Amino acid sequence: MTTKPTKKPNSKIAVIGAGITGVTTCYALLNRGYEVTVFDRHRYPAMATSFANGGQLSASNAEVWTQMSTVLKGLKWMMRKDAPLLVNPRPDWHKLSWMAEFVGNIPNYESNTIETARLAVAAREHLQTWAAQEQIDFDYEQRGILHIYSSRKEYDHATRVNELLNKGGLDRRAVTESEMKAIEPSLSGEFHGGYFTPSDSTGDIHKYTRGLADACVRQGATFRCDTDVKSVDHTGKSVQVQYANIAPGLSKESKADVELAEFDGVVVCAGVGSRAIASQLGDRVNIYPVKGYSITVPLNDEVSQQAAPWVSILDDEAKIVTSRLGVDRFRIAGTAEFNGDNRDIRDDRIRPLVEWCRRYFPQVDTEHVIAWAGLRPMMPNMMPRIGSGKLSGVFYNTGHGHLGWTLSPITAEMVGEVVSQSLPVDNLQVAGEYLKAG
């Protein structure tokens, strides 16, 4: 006989990770009446992969990478240090197992691309609504995204991809070279053609995540930053999180103190750290860290401000994206590097981003660029891991790859619904407490 789960007032949920997926998950859970504690090893939210990404909210970039052409490019470019896709040839079991699963998911390329586009389109309303409700200023620009193609081969592939994106509910249209220059007059160079998605947008992911985290705190969430999660254990009835404060300046004795907190459930949103946490809970979440780089170009003079684009650009062949962050910042990001848990910023990976800027926006001053690198948490099928684990009260919202910000609002809502089905709160009591609070 099936029994309904008992309703608990103010069920306590731990969220591991304060990047964009962790913070949006926290917000979605708070809206459902949960008491939420977020753990993160950094001093502030959004200090890792959510700090300086490409800034795009790009349903038009929903194409998954699980194609044989990706494998062939990886092999071809293996010894080229400035390659858009770079694979460290040194073998290790994790990388090899991930790549084997990646190849095994090639037959799902079309269906996963369509589903990713559908999720990306559905995410937009939540992101915009939350920003408006919480009055978050994040340099938001709704000017669309322009995909550029120099060769007929790349353009023809984009045409085939467009059919899949259309099936996912996205309106993306072909544009000629003259139309491209009209959409973004600052763009230099010669092109075979392009595709334009008017409904896509850009912004500063760090500002957005910090603003939403502040909103979560106002709603009663607890953020334990500067905190190292030592272990996550399931007791059979609850989830226990062992953690320690790692803030600089603490005495050795204080850093050695490990505290224990008990929760009704846990949502793992730990990016590339999710794999290790999942293994503690009996789940296999085969995330691999795929490094991406960005440069932020300060637009300190009027010439650069006029020469930098306001419309977001996506160069599929070079795997480079751009976003305009207010009047005085221009973000250029991209490349993919399979090199394990390595956050080193390499000059030979940054230089192609600077050269790309000089090629297409030659009047922008690149003397004082700020370089950054982050690790994208990627699943072998290029789809995020959303939903329940094997044990009761264990949930996942992780593995979003190159579309973390784009997908996070809808995946947060999805995992929020899964949690509410498994661990329902007493909404009447929650409403009563809300009224008492004024």
Secondary structure, DSSP 8 states (H G I E B T S, - for coil): -------BTT-EEEEE--SHHHHHHHHHHHTTT-EEEEE-SSSSSS-STTSS---EE-GGG-----SHHHHHHHHHTTT-TT-SEEE--S--HHHHHHHHHHHHTGGGHHHHHHHHHHHHHHHHHHHHHHHHHHT-----B-S-EEEEESSHHHHHHHHHHHHHHHHTT---EEE-HHHHHHH-TT--S--SEEEEETT-EE--HHHHHHHHHHHHHHTT-EEE-SEEEEEEEE-SSSEEEEEEE--TT--HHHHH--EEEEESEEEE--GGGHHHHHHHTT-----EEEEEEEEEEE--SHHHHHHS-SSEEEETTTTEEEEE-STTEEEEEEEEEE-SS-----HHHHHHHHHHHHHH-TTS--TT-EEEEEEEEE-TTS--EEEE-SSTTEEEEE-BGGGHHHHHHHHHHHHHHHHHHHS-B-HHHHHHHHHHT-
